[in-house]
C-alpha cells in the first residue's frame, strides 16, 4: 500500500499499478486495492496518450501492453497498438520504396517490436539477410514468415532453395514438398525435390 501511494505522489502510474496489483493479489477481496488498481490504470492510460502525443512511441507501447495485461479489453490501449503498427508499416514501406536498406531494416525491427508476426517486417528482414549473403539468417526469417503465412508459396520456395544451398537436404525436401502441396506444377520445387531424392 505504501509503495502504491509513494508511486502516486511521484506521478509514476506504472509503479502505482504494479504496487496495487501486488496488494490485490495478496488480498483478493480488498475493495481499496481494486479501486486503486482502477485509478492507476486510468492514470496509466492517460500517460500512454500523452506519450503518443509527444512522440514517445516506445513508452506508449510499453504502457499500452501493461494496460492490456491488466485489462485485456482496454480499447484505448488496443487502439494505440493498432495505430503504432499502422504507422510503422507505413514507414517501412516508404523506406523500401526509397530503396534505403538501412532505414528499411530499422523500420522492420521497430515494427516487430509492435507486431512480432508482421509479414511485412519478416519479409523485409529476410531480404536484407539475403542481400548480405547470410543464407542461414535469411532462412530463419523466412521460417518465421512461413509460420505466420503458411500458404505463402514464395516463402516456402525460398526456404527450399536456401536449405538446398545450406546443404540441409531434409529441410530442402520438406519445403519443396510444401510448395508442391500449394502449387503442384511449380517446376523449381519439383527440381529441388528431385535433386534431393537423387542425392539420398
trRosetta pair geometry for C-beta under 8 A, 3 or more apart (Angstrom, degrees):
i j d omega theta_ij theta_ji phi_ij phi_ji
1 4 5.7 -55 -154 33 32 112
1 5 6.5 26 153 -14 66 106
1 19 7.8 135 -99 155 12 110
1 23 5.8 84 -65 -99 68 144
1 32 8.0 20 -119 117 116 128
1 33 8.0 -93 -91 -87 87 87
2 5 5.9 -59 -150 39 33 108
2 6 6.2 33 153 -20 68 107
3 6 5.7 -53 -143 37 31 112
3 7 6.2 32 156 -19 64 107
3 15 7.3 -112 163 163 94 99
3 19 3.9 -160 105 -127 102 132
3 22 7.8 9 68 53 137 135
4 7 5.8 -56 -147 37 28 110
4 8 6.4 31 153 -22 63 105
4 16 5.5 77 -154 -151 68 64
4 19 3.7 -168 -70 107 72 124
4 20 4.5 82 -114 -58 139 83
4 23 6.7 -48 -30 -12 138 135
4 36 5.9 46 167 161 147 142
4 40 7.3 -85 -152 -69 103 134
5 8 5.6 -50 -148 33 33 113
5 9 6.5 33 154 -17 65 103
6 9 5.9 -55 -151 37 31 110
6 10 6.3 24 152 -14 65 111
7 10 5.6 -60 -144 43 31 109
7 12 4.6 -89 -163 72 83 101
7 13 7.7 128 149 -94 108 14
7 14 7.9 -119 -170 73 130 52
7 15 3.7 -154 -126 103 132 103
7 16 3.9 -168 110 -68 120 67
7 18 7.9 163 -92 49 171 88
7 19 5.6 175 6 1 140 138
8 11 7.7 38 176 -70 31 28
8 12 7.9 -94 -65 50 20 65
8 16 5.0 89 -66 -112 70 130
8 40 7.6 -98 -84 -93 96 88
8 43 7.8 166 -125 -16 80 173
10 15 7.3 0 69 61 127 138
12 15 4.2 20 121 28 122 112
12 16 6.1 153 93 -22 67 89
13 16 5.2 -54 -140 39 35 118
13 17 6.1 37 161 -22 69 102
13 40 5.7 149 -161 -167 77 70
13 43 3.8 -164 -107 113 124 104
13 44 4.1 -174 139 -73 127 65
13 46 7.6 156 -59 54 162 90
13 47 5.1 -166 27 -5 137 141
13 63 7.8 49 87 -135 117 119
14 17 6.2 -57 -153 33 25 106
14 18 6.5 21 152 -14 62 109
14 44 6.4 104 -74 -114 52 108
14 47 7.9 -100 -36 83 82 156
14 62 8.0 -4 -104 129 137 110
14 63 6.9 -104 -79 -105 102 86
14 66 6.3 -53 -126 -164 88 175
15 18 5.6 -55 -145 39 34 112
15 19 6.1 35 156 -22 67 107
16 19 6.0 -57 -149 35 26 110
16 20 6.4 12 160 -7 63 110
16 36 7.7 -125 170 168 95 97
16 39 7.9 -79 147 103 130 91
16 40 4.2 -166 117 -122 102 113
16 43 6.6 12 68 69 147 141
16 44 7.8 -155 65 -54 104 96
17 20 6.2 -64 -146 44 28 101
17 21 6.0 31 156 -23 66 110
17 37 6.6 74 -143 -144 71 64
17 40 3.8 167 -79 139 69 128
17 41 6.1 94 -111 -68 121 60
17 43 8.0 -160 -50 64 98 100
17 44 5.6 2 -39 -46 140 138
17 66 6.8 114 84 157 151 120
17 70 6.3 -71 -178 -76 129 156
18 21 5.7 -55 -145 35 27 113
18 22 6.5 31 155 -22 62 104
19 22 5.8 -55 -157 30 30 112
19 23 6.8 28 148 -16 64 103
20 23 5.3 -46 -148 35 42 114
20 24 6.2 43 152 -20 68 103
20 33 5.6 164 -171 -157 83 71
20 36 4.2 -149 -127 111 144 110
20 37 4.7 -164 121 -73 121 67
20 40 5.4 179 30 -10 136 145
21 24 5.5 -53 -145 38 33 112
21 25 6.3 37 153 -23 65 104
21 37 5.9 95 -75 -115 65 114
21 70 6.9 -109 -88 -114 132 108
22 25 5.7 -51 -147 32 31 112
22 26 6.6 24 155 -13 63 107
23 26 5.9 -63 -152 40 31 106
23 27 6.3 -27 166 33 69 103
23 30 6.4 -88 145 82 96 156
23 33 4.3 -152 110 -118 108 122
23 36 7.5 19 62 68 139 135
24 27 6.8 -81 -134 66 25 68
24 28 6.8 57 172 -113 66 39
24 30 6.2 -138 -111 58 56 109
24 33 4.0 172 -75 142 74 124
24 34 6.0 106 -115 -71 121 59
24 37 5.6 1 -38 -48 147 137
25 28 7.4 11 -146 -75 23 72
27 30 3.8 59 112 -33 115 122
27 33 6.1 140 74 -5 103 151
30 33 3.9 54 100 12 118 115
30 34 6.6 164 93 -14 64 83
31 34 5.7 -56 -150 37 34 112
31 35 6.2 34 154 -19 67 108
32 35 5.6 -57 -148 39 32 112
32 36 6.1 28 156 -17 67 109
33 36 5.8 -57 -143 41 28 109
33 37 6.3 36 153 -25 64 104
34 37 5.7 -50 -149 30 30 114
34 38 6.7 31 151 -18 62 103
35 38 5.8 -54 -156 34 33 112
35 39 6.6 32 148 -17 66 105
36 39 5.4 -49 -145 36 38 113
36 40 6.1 39 154 -20 67 104
37 40 5.7 -54 -146 37 29 111
37 41 6.3 31 153 -21 63 107
37 70 7.2 -167 179 -167 105 125
38 41 5.7 -54 -147 35 30 112
38 42 6.5 34 152 -21 63 103
39 42 5.7 -53 -153 33 32 113
39 43 6.5 28 152 -15 65 106
40 43 5.7 -56 -150 39 33 110
40 44 6.1 36 151 -23 66 106
41 44 5.5 -50 -144 35 33 114
41 45 6.3 35 155 -21 64 104
41 67 6.3 111 -155 -131 88 83
41 70 5.6 -153 -101 113 117 144
41 71 6.0 76 -156 -15 147 131
41 74 7.6 -132 -180 -100 118 135
42 45 5.8 -55 -150 35 29 111
42 46 6.5 30 151 -18 63 105
43 46 5.6 -52 -149 36 34 113
43 47 6.3 35 152 -19 66 105
44 47 5.7 -53 -148 37 31 111
44 48 6.3 38 150 -25 64 104
44 63 5.6 -174 179 -164 90 104
44 66 6.3 -107 -175 99 143 119
44 67 5.6 177 116 -78 121 97
44 70 8.0 88 60 30 157 149
45 48 5.5 -49 -149 31 32 117
45 49 6.7 33 152 -18 63 101
45 63 7.8 166 -93 151 30 114
45 67 5.7 94 -80 -116 81 145
45 74 7.0 -144 -94 -168 121 126
45 76 5.3 71 -158 85 116 144
45 77 6.8 -93 -113 -54 91 90
46 49 5.9 -54 -154 34 33 109
46 50 6.5 33 148 -18 65 105
47 50 5.5 -53 -149 37 35 114
47 51 6.4 43 149 -25 66 101
47 63 6.0 -145 96 -133 100 159
48 51 5.5 -48 -151 29 33 115
48 52 6.8 34 150 -19 63 100
48 59 7.9 -163 -119 129 55 79
48 60 5.3 97 -163 -142 72 68
48 63 3.9 -157 -87 106 97 130
48 64 5.6 119 -151 -63 139 70
48 67 6.5 -51 -37 -24 155 140
48 76 7.2 125 86 132 131 111
48 77 6.7 -16 144 -101 171 77
48 80 6.0 -72 158 -72 119 168
49 52 5.6 -49 -152 32 36 113
49 53 6.4 35 151 -18 66 105
49 60 8.0 90 -75 -127 16 107
49 76 7.1 -50 -63 179 106 126
49 80 7.7 -123 -85 -84 58 124
50 53 5.6 -54 -147 38 34 112
50 54 6.2 20 157 -9 67 112
51 54 6.0 -67 -145 46 27 101
51 56 4.1 -87 -159 75 82 106
51 57 7.5 149 148 -79 101 15
51 59 4.3 -141 -137 96 138 107
51 60 3.8 -176 105 -66 121 82
51 63 6.4 148 9 20 150 137
52 55 7.8 40 178 -67 28 22
52 56 7.6 -79 -55 56 21 68
52 57 7.5 60 -113 -100 57 56
52 60 4.7 93 -63 -114 73 150
52 80 6.1 -124 -70 -131 135 106
52 83 7.4 42 -142 93 134 142
56 59 4.1 -4 141 33 115 120
56 60 6.0 135 95 -24 74 89
57 60 5.5 -58 -145 38 32 113
57 61 6.1 32 157 -21 68 106
57 84 5.9 131 -157 -127 105 116
57 87 7.9 -132 -117 87 136 142
58 61 5.7 -51 -146 35 31 112
58 62 6.4 32 154 -19 64 105
58 113 7.7 -38 -114 149 85 150
59 62 5.8 -53 -147 36 31 111
59 63 6.3 25 156 -13 65 109
60 63 6.0 -61 -148 42 28 107
60 64 6.1 32 154 -24 65 108
60 80 5.6 -139 163 -178 108 131
60 84 6.9 171 100 -68 119 132
61 64 5.6 -52 -143 34 29 113
61 65 6.5 28 157 -17 63 104
61 80 7.4 -165 -91 134 47 110
61 81 6.9 92 -129 -103 76 76
61 84 5.9 147 -82 -172 101 178
61 113 6.8 51 150 135 165 106
61 114 6.2 -105 -125 -98 133 83
62 65 6.0 -58 -154 36 29 108
62 66 6.5 28 150 -19 64 107
63 66 5.4 -52 -146 36 36 113
63 67 6.2 38 153 -21 67 104
63 77 7.6 -132 121 -119 71 103
64 67 5.7 -53 -148 36 31 112
64 68 6.3 27 154 -16 65 107
64 77 4.1 149 -154 -158 74 84
64 78 7.7 158 -174 -54 110 22
64 80 4.4 -144 -93 81 137 128
64 81 5.2 173 140 -51 146 90
64 84 7.9 -159 17 1 160 137
65 68 5.8 -54 -144 39 32 108
65 69 6.3 36 154 -23 65 104
65 77 7.6 174 -46 -178 20 122
65 81 7.7 96 -65 -82 71 124
66 69 5.8 -53 -150 32 30 112
66 70 6.6 21 154 -11 63 108
67 70 5.9 -64 -152 42 30 105
67 71 6.1 -38 171 45 69 98
67 74 4.8 -119 146 104 104 168
67 76 7.4 -56 141 81 158 94
67 77 3.9 -167 87 -76 126 145
68 71 6.9 -82 -125 72 25 57
68 72 5.9 51 -175 -119 71 43
68 74 5.6 -129 -89 44 56 113
68 77 4.8 -157 -51 118 86 140
68 78 6.6 105 -95 -66 119 74
68 81 7.7 0 -39 -24 145 141
69 72 7.7 26 -120 -74 14 70
70 74 7.6 45 74 -36 83 137
71 74 4.2 88 96 -50 106 105
71 77 7.7 130 75 15 95 139
74 77 4.1 38 108 20 118 115
74 78 6.4 155 90 -16 64 87
75 78 5.6 -57 -144 40 34 112
75 79 6.1 37 156 -23 68 106
76 79 5.7 -55 -149 35 29 112
76 80 6.6 33 151 -23 63 102
77 80 5.6 -49 -150 30 34 113
77 81 6.7 31 153 -15 64 103
78 81 5.9 -56 -154 37 33 110
78 82 6.4 35 149 -19 66 105
79 82 5.5 -52 -147 37 35 113
79 83 6.1 36 155 -20 67 106
80 83 5.8 -55 -147 37 29 111
80 84 6.3 27 155 -17 65 107
81 84 5.8 -53 -144 38 31 110
81 85 6.2 35 154 -23 63 106
81 114 6.3 161 -159 -165 77 97
82 85 5.7 -56 -150 34 29 113
82 86 6.4 29 154 -19 65 106
83 86 5.8 -54 -149 36 31 111
83 87 6.3 29 155 -18 65 108
84 87 5.7 -55 -145 38 31 111
84 88 6.2 25 158 -15 66 110
84 114 5.0 -162 115 -117 111 144
85 88 6.0 -63 -148 40 27 105
85 89 6.3 29 155 -20 65 106
85 111 7.1 78 -143 -150 61 81
85 114 4.8 -167 -83 131 73 133
85 115 5.1 65 -123 -31 116 125
85 118 7.4 -173 -154 -89 101 123
86 89 5.8 -54 -148 34 29 110
86 90 6.4 30 154 -19 64 107
87 90 5.7 -55 -152 36 30 113
87 91 6.4 30 151 -19 65 106
88 91 5.5 -47 -143 36 36 113
88 92 6.3 41 155 -21 65 103
88 107 6.4 165 -169 -171 77 81
88 110 5.4 -148 -138 112 124 100
88 111 4.1 167 137 -92 124 79
88 114 5.8 157 21 21 152 141
88 115 8.0 177 73 18 132 103
89 92 5.7 -54 -150 35 31 112
89 93 6.4 28 154 -16 65 107
89 111 6.3 95 -71 -124 56 132
89 118 7.1 -153 -88 -154 96 131
89 120 5.6 91 -134 53 91 164
90 93 6.0 -57 -148 38 29 108
90 94 6.4 30 154 -20 64 107
91 94 5.7 -55 -148 35 31 113
91 95 6.4 30 154 -19 65 105
91 107 4.7 -158 117 -133 100 125
91 110 7.5 -20 84 76 139 135
91 111 7.9 -170 64 -60 102 103
92 95 5.8 -57 -150 36 31 109
92 96 6.4 28 153 -17 66 106
92 104 6.2 77 -155 -146 69 68
92 107 3.9 176 -87 129 68 124
92 108 5.6 94 -124 -71 124 62
92 111 5.7 -19 -44 -36 137 142
92 120 5.7 117 101 144 147 121
92 121 6.6 -103 -111 -85 162 71
92 124 6.2 -113 -172 -44 119 163
93 96 5.6 -53 -145 37 33 111
93 97 6.2 35 154 -21 65 106
93 120 7.2 -55 -61 -158 88 136
94 97 5.7 -54 -146 36 30 112
94 98 6.3 22 155 -12 64 109
95 98 5.8 -60 -146 43 30 106
95 100 4.9 -89 -162 66 79 103
95 103 4.0 -150 -135 111 124 104
95 104 4.0 179 120 -75 118 66
95 106 7.8 -166 -120 54 167 86
95 107 5.0 176 10 3 146 144
96 99 7.4 30 178 -77 35 36
96 100 8.0 -95 -68 45 19 67
96 104 5.0 89 -71 -114 68 129
96 124 6.5 -108 -78 -113 122 115
98 103 7.3 -2 74 64 124 140
100 103 3.9 17 120 30 121 117
100 104 6.0 151 88 -23 67 87
101 104 5.6 -56 -143 36 29 113
101 105 6.4 30 158 -20 64 103
101 128 6.4 137 -168 -119 98 96
101 131 6.8 -117 -136 99 141 164
102 105 5.9 -53 -151 33 30 109
102 106 6.5 28 152 -15 64 106
103 106 5.7 -55 -149 39 34 111
103 107 6.1 33 153 -19 68 108
104 107 5.7 -55 -144 39 30 111
104 108 6.2 33 155 -23 65 106
104 124 5.5 -140 162 -168 105 126
104 128 7.0 -177 100 -73 108 120
105 108 5.7 -53 -146 34 30 112
105 109 6.5 26 156 -15 64 105
105 124 7.1 -171 -93 141 46 106
105 125 6.8 93 -132 -104 76 72
105 128 5.1 100 -89 -121 105 163
106 109 6.0 -57 -150 38 29 107
106 110 6.3 29 152 -18 64 108
107 110 5.6 -56 -147 38 32 112
107 111 6.2 35 153 -23 65 105
107 121 8.0 -139 119 -109 69 89
107 124 7.7 -47 83 133 93 166
108 111 5.6 -53 -149 34 31 113
108 112 6.6 32 152 -20 64 102
108 118 8.0 -165 -155 92 69 127
108 120 7.4 -146 -118 124 86 76
108 121 4.1 139 -161 -146 78 75
108 122 7.9 172 -170 -37 115 20
108 124 4.1 -152 -87 86 138 129
108 125 5.0 180 136 -50 146 90
108 128 7.5 -156 32 -11 155 139
109 112 5.6 -49 -149 32 35 112
109 113 7.0 46 148 -27 61 96
109 121 7.4 146 -59 -161 22 118
109 125 7.4 99 -64 -85 73 124
110 113 5.6 -44 -161 20 37 117
110 114 7.4 23 148 -7 62 101
111 114 6.0 -62 -161 40 40 103
111 115 6.2 -34 165 47 77 93
111 118 5.0 -74 143 54 113 168
111 120 6.7 -64 145 87 164 106
111 121 4.1 -161 86 -74 121 128
112 115 6.8 -83 -124 76 30 53
112 116 5.6 55 -170 -115 77 48
112 118 6.2 -127 -86 31 58 113
112 121 4.8 -178 -55 145 85 154
112 122 7.7 105 -89 -62 111 68
112 125 7.8 10 -42 -30 137 144
114 118 7.7 49 77 -43 86 132
115 118 4.2 91 99 -52 112 100
115 121 7.3 154 81 7 92 136
117 122 7.7 -18 -166 -33 36 130
117 144 8.0 -146 -123 168 60 96
117 148 4.6 157 -169 -113 95 125
118 121 4.0 62 88 14 117 109
118 122 6.4 167 88 -12 61 85
119 122 5.7 -59 -140 41 32 109
119 123 6.0 31 162 -19 68 109
119 145 6.1 85 -135 -142 73 90
119 148 5.8 -162 -76 109 83 133
119 149 5.5 53 -104 -34 127 131
119 152 7.8 167 -140 -74 127 149
120 123 6.2 -61 -149 38 22 107
120 124 6.4 21 156 -18 61 111
121 124 5.7 -57 -147 37 30 111
121 125 6.3 22 159 -13 66 109
122 125 6.0 -60 -147 40 28 106
122 126 6.2 32 154 -22 64 107
122 141 5.6 166 -170 -177 73 86
122 142 7.8 131 157 -94 102 27
122 144 5.2 -141 -136 99 129 107
122 145 4.1 167 128 -77 131 89
122 148 6.6 158 7 24 161 142
123 126 5.6 -53 -145 35 31 113
123 127 6.3 28 157 -15 65 106
123 141 7.9 146 -94 149 17 113
123 145 5.9 91 -67 -111 68 144
123 155 7.8 -95 -97 -87 91 106
124 127 6.0 -58 -150 39 28 108
124 128 6.3 32 151 -23 64 107
125 128 5.4 -48 -143 34 35 115
125 129 6.5 38 155 -20 64 102
125 141 4.8 -157 102 -129 97 143
126 129 5.9 -55 -154 34 31 110
126 130 6.6 32 148 -19 64 104
126 138 5.2 83 -164 -154 70 72
126 141 3.6 -164 -79 105 78 124
126 142 4.8 97 -133 -59 140 74
126 145 6.2 -48 -34 -17 145 138
126 155 7.9 0 149 -126 179 90
126 158 7.2 67 162 138 135 155
127 130 5.4 -50 -149 35 37 114
127 131 6.3 41 152 -23 67 102
127 138 7.8 78 -75 -130 16 107
128 131 5.6 -51 -150 33 32 114
128 132 6.6 24 151 -12 63 106
129 132 5.7 -60 -151 42 34 107
129 134 4.7 -85 -169 73 84 101
129 135 7.7 137 141 -92 103 16
129 137 4.1 -145 -144 103 135 104
129 138 3.8 -173 101 -70 117 73
129 140 8.0 -171 -122 48 176 89
129 141 5.8 164 9 6 140 135
130 133 7.3 32 -179 -81 37 30
130 134 7.7 -101 -73 53 21 61
130 135 7.4 52 -111 -98 64 58
130 138 4.6 80 -61 -108 73 146
132 137 7.7 -8 73 62 122 136
134 137 4.1 11 129 29 117 118
134 138 6.1 144 93 -22 69 87
135 138 5.4 -53 -143 38 34 114
135 139 6.2 40 156 -24 67 102
135 162 5.2 174 -172 -152 98 93
135 165 5.6 -110 -154 99 160 126
135 166 5.6 -167 119 -65 125 101
136 139 5.7 -51 -151 31 30 113
136 140 6.8 32 150 -20 62 102
136 166 6.3 112 -81 -114 75 136
137 140 5.6 -51 -153 31 36 113
137 141 6.7 32 151 -15 66 102
138 141 5.8 -56 -152 38 34 108
138 142 6.2 30 153 -15 69 108
138 158 7.6 -106 150 163 109 117
138 162 5.9 -150 96 -118 107 144
139 142 5.7 -56 -142 42 31 109
139 143 6.2 38 154 -26 65 104
139 159 6.2 97 -142 -128 81 72
139 162 4.3 -177 -81 128 98 142
139 163 6.4 107 -127 -62 137 74
139 166 6.6 -38 -38 -19 153 151
140 143 5.7 -51 -149 31 29 114
140 144 6.8 29 152 -17 61 101
141 144 5.8 -54 -156 34 35 110
141 145 6.4 35 148 -19 66 105
142 145 5.3 -51 -147 37 38 115
142 146 6.2 40 153 -21 68 103
142 155 5.2 171 -164 -161 89 84
142 158 4.9 -136 -131 100 152 121
142 159 5.0 -169 120 -68 128 87
142 162 6.7 150 35 9 148 151
143 146 5.7 -50 -144 36 31 111
143 147 6.5 36 152 -22 62 102
143 159 6.4 103 -75 -110 69 128
144 147 5.7 -52 -151 32 33 113
144 148 6.6 26 153 -13 65 106
145 148 5.8 -61 -152 40 33 107
145 149 6.0 -24 167 34 71 104
145 152 6.6 -67 142 67 99 159
145 155 4.7 -143 107 -129 115 142
146 149 6.6 -74 -125 69 26 68
146 150 6.3 62 172 -109 66 47
146 152 6.2 -131 -109 57 60 110
146 155 4.6 -175 -73 129 82 125
146 156 5.8 107 -119 -74 125 68
146 159 6.2 -16 -39 -32 149 146
146 175 7.9 -79 -113 -124 165 106
146 178 7.9 50 -162 136 133 159
147 150 7.1 10 -143 -72 20 82
149 152 4.0 55 119 -30 114 121
149 155 6.4 115 80 10 108 150
151 182 6.1 147 -154 -120 68 127
152 155 4.0 42 109 15 120 114
152 156 6.5 154 92 -14 67 85
153 156 5.8 -61 -150 40 32 109
153 157 6.1 30 155 -20 69 109
153 179 5.8 85 -154 -136 80 79
153 182 4.9 -158 -89 110 94 138
153 183 5.3 42 -126 -9 141 127
153 186 7.1 -172 -170 -80 122 146
154 157 5.8 -55 -145 38 29 110
154 158 6.3 34 154 -22 64 104
155 158 5.7 -52 -149 34 31 113
155 159 6.5 32 152 -19 63 105
156 159 5.6 -54 -152 35 32 113
156 160 6.5 36 150 -22 65 102
156 175 5.2 -178 -173 -168 73 87
156 178 4.5 -128 -153 103 136 116
156 179 4.7 177 114 -69 118 78
156 182 6.8 132 37 17 154 140
156 189 8.0 16 120 -99 103 129
157 160 5.5 -48 -149 32 36 113
157 161 6.5 32 153 -15 66 105
157 175 7.4 164 -92 149 17 106
157 179 5.0 81 -75 -101 77 139
157 186 6.9 -127 -92 179 121 146
157 188 6.1 59 -154 94 119 128
157 189 6.1 -93 -110 -66 89 99
158 161 5.9 -58 -150 40 31 108
158 162 6.0 28 156 -18 68 110
159 162 5.8 -53 -137 39 30 110
159 163 6.1 24 164 -14 65 109
159 171 7.3 -100 162 158 97 99
159 175 4.0 -149 101 -129 105 157
160 163 6.3 -62 -146 41 23 104
160 164 6.4 28 152 -23 61 107
160 172 5.3 81 -161 -159 61 63
160 173 7.9 100 -134 -59 94 10
160 175 3.8 -153 -66 100 74 107
160 176 4.3 107 -134 -63 136 70
160 178 7.8 -160 -57 47 110 95
160 179 6.1 -56 -22 -14 145 131
160 188 7.7 133 91 130 133 97
160 189 6.0 72 69 -116 176 78
160 192 4.9 104 159 113 118 167
161 164 5.6 -54 -150 33 31 114
161 165 6.4 26 154 -15 65 107
161 172 7.8 95 -64 -133 10 97
161 188 7.5 -22 -68 164 108 124
161 192 6.9 -109 -79 -88 56 142
162 165 5.7 -58 -151 39 31 109
162 166 6.1 21 153 -12 67 112
163 166 5.4 -56 -136 47 34 108
163 168 4.2 -77 -165 70 90 107
163 169 7.7 161 142 -78 100 12
163 171 3.9 -133 -147 101 150 106
163 172 4.0 -161 100 -66 104 71
163 175 6.2 135 20 18 135 132
164 167 7.7 27 173 -75 30 31
164 168 7.8 -83 -60 54 20 66
164 169 7.6 56 -112 -102 58 54
164 172 4.2 99 -65 -125 70 141
164 192 5.6 -106 -66 -140 141 109
164 195 7.2 53 -138 88 126 134
164 196 7.4 -107 -105 -67 95 102
166 171 8.0 -16 72 69 118 132
168 171 4.1 3 129 34 118 116
168 172 6.0 143 88 -25 70 88
169 172 5.4 -55 -140 38 33 114
169 173 6.1 32 161 -19 68 105
169 196 4.8 148 -162 -141 95 100
169 199 6.1 -135 -114 88 144 130
169 200 6.9 169 151 -75 147 86
170 173 5.9 -56 -150 37 27 109
170 174 6.4 30 151 -23 63 106
171 174 5.5 -50 -144 33 34 114
171 175 6.4 24 160 -11 66 105
172 175 6.3 -63 -150 42 26 101
172 176 6.2 28 153 -20 64 110
172 192 5.8 -128 167 174 104 116
172 196 5.5 179 95 -80 112 134
173 176 5.6 -55 -143 38 31 112
173 177 6.3 34 156 -21 65 104
173 192 7.6 -166 -91 134 45 92
173 193 6.0 91 -135 -123 72 67
173 196 4.3 -158 -72 121 99 161
173 197 7.5 112 -115 -55 122 70
174 177 5.9 -55 -154 34 28 111
174 178 6.6 29 149 -21 62 104
175 178 5.3 -46 -147 32 40 115
175 179 6.6 45 152 -21 65 97
176 179 5.7 -49 -153 32 35 112
176 180 6.5 29 150 -15 65 107
176 189 4.5 154 -156 -162 75 79
176 190 7.7 162 -178 -57 113 16
176 192 4.3 -155 -94 91 135 113
176 193 4.2 -174 130 -60 138 85
176 196 7.0 -177 21 7 149 137
177 180 5.6 -59 -149 40 34 109
177 181 6.4 42 150 -27 66 99
177 189 7.9 175 -47 177 17 115
177 193 6.5 107 -63 -103 65 124
178 181 5.5 -46 -151 27 34 114
178 182 6.7 21 154 -8 64 106
179 182 5.9 -68 -156 44 32 103
179 183 6.0 -41 170 48 72 95
179 186 5.1 -84 149 68 112 158
179 188 7.7 -59 142 84 161 89
179 189 3.7 -151 90 -95 133 149
180 183 6.9 -79 -120 74 27 54
180 184 5.5 54 -172 -116 73 49
180 186 6.2 -130 -88 44 59 106
180 189 5.1 -167 -52 125 83 134
180 190 6.8 104 -92 -72 119 68
180 193 6.8 -1 -30 -36 141 151
181 184 7.7 33 -109 -71 11 74
182 186 8.0 29 79 -21 83 136
183 186 4.3 76 104 -40 110 109
183 189 7.4 125 78 18 95 144
186 189 4.1 46 101 19 117 113
186 190 6.5 166 92 -17 61 85
187 190 5.5 -55 -147 36 33 114
187 191 6.2 36 154 -23 67 105
188 191 5.6 -53 -150 34 31 113
188 192 6.5 29 154 -16 65 104
189 192 5.8 -52 -145 37 34 109
189 193 6.2 34 155 -18 66 107
190 193 5.9 -57 -147 39 28 110
190 194 6.2 28 154 -20 64 109
191 194 5.7 -57 -148 37 28 111
191 195 6.3 27 156 -19 65 106
192 195 5.8 -54 -145 36 31 110
192 196 6.3 29 157 -18 65 107
193 196 5.9 -57 -149 36 28 109
193 197 6.3 29 154 -20 64 108
194 197 5.7 -56 -146 36 31 111
194 198 6.3 30 156 -19 66 106
195 198 5.8 -55 -148 36 30 111
195 199 6.3 25 156 -17 65 110
196 199 5.8 -60 -148 39 30 109
196 200 6.5 40 152 -36 64 103
197 200 5.8 -48 -153 18 31 117
